[in-house]
Amino acid sequence: MKSKGSFLRLVCICVALAGCVFAGKVEIADGVDQALIGHWTFDHLDGGVLKDSAEVGLDADVRGGVSLEGGVFAAAGRLRGRPIIRIKANEVFTDLPTITISAWVNPNELSGRRVIFRTDNGDGRRILFSFQKSGMILSMGVNVETSGYKELDARIRPEMLACLQWHHVVGTFDGQNIRVYLDGLEIGSRRYPGRIILGGSDDAYIGSSGGKAEFFQGGIDDVRIFGIALTGDQIARMSEKGLSVLHDKTGGNQEQMKEIYEDKATFAETMAATRRNLHDTSMANILIRLVQARLAARFSDECNNFSKATNSGPYEYLTATDNSWNISKTEYLIDLLTEYKPLTDKQWARLSKSERKKWKKVDQFETKFQRLRDMGQAGTYKADWVNLMLDAGAQVAYRPFWNERVAPYVKPHTPPTRNYS
């Protein structure tokens, strides 16, 4: 193992698995494990001390409602009441060009705010990763030089997160962008360039805000600190490995996965073929999440673009029961694209050559949409639906929602005639 000094400049907190799994041990591919700074497996709790398996010296002192039980890989921490898991202040937290915070969590409940990891040195100098707004938000916050402290509040759709189930959550900062992931899928990003600034004088905590409030309630497993910002496909592979272990533990087998997931040349073809295989089949939630993680591992960018375009994700597409999901999502995108389409001859006459070219492309989207819709249920599993959502979504100028919130789009319509006599 490399010396402690080799790692003092970069940090990443990551509850994860990646690469290969051996009896609860996780090895991460692509050399990522070489950047390991801290690792808390929760496999053993001796005398109130949670050992840093990376042997860097970041042992955690444990008090209050913390016990061990079955986890994702071996044992996991079960946090109840006022659990305190304190990592003593260390110089590794004073200079953080990049960071990744990741955790396998199994929440009992998510009322208010529930911290996964936090270190706070006052004056807004903090790093935060937590559930907020009763589980509706997964938030990653960092304090950077010149700009101060800001958070990315990634919205969690209700169908994405279930209490009493294990989920893989990750937050990253690469010096340019904050990103948040859930079960391998990126659910939010925000540009925020700069270098993280911390005082380094305060302790860090797993599962609470300073050991005083916002206590996480539920299971937590395999917490890690790395010295790099993990990429989307690395994170998706970590999620896939963990969900695969959980699937096997719940009585599943890899043959089920082979029967469902159909690997094709493109993202759209793989999605459509896999959805067809799921038709009229009752599958466990964890198996569908495993399929989604595998999709994200192979098609990271496409998964992110699809989620942005549909305001949903592969999970919702795969579990949709008929063609109405395809129609409603695509129709919404077409409506956004045609919202300002010229109507009169005068409006068309004022258009430049490039503007006319743009509207011609929108006309092509409308034609494709009409053709697919006319196919009815027979077209449900056409890969063309996925391609059309991706292509149309890439052309949409979305309304701002960070600094200048704008009311969501509502399709114009003529109110029905009413008789007041």
Secondary structure by P-SEA (a helix, b strand, c coil): cccccccccbbbbbccccccccccbbbbcccccccccccccccccccccccccccccbbbbbccccccccccccbbbbbccbbbbbcccccccccccbbbbbbbccccccccbbbccccccccccccccccccccccbbbbbbbccccccccccccccccccccbbbbbbbbbcccbbbbbccccccbbbbbbbbbbbcccbbbbccccccccccccbbbcccccccccccaaaaaaaaaaaaaaaaaaacccaaaaaacccccccaaaaaaaaaaaaccccccaaaaaaaaaaaaaccaaaaaaaaaaacccaaaaaacccaaaaaaaaaaaaaaaaccccccaaaaaaccaaaaaaaaaaaaaaaaaaaaaaacccccccaaaaaaaaaaaaacccccccccccccccccccccccccc
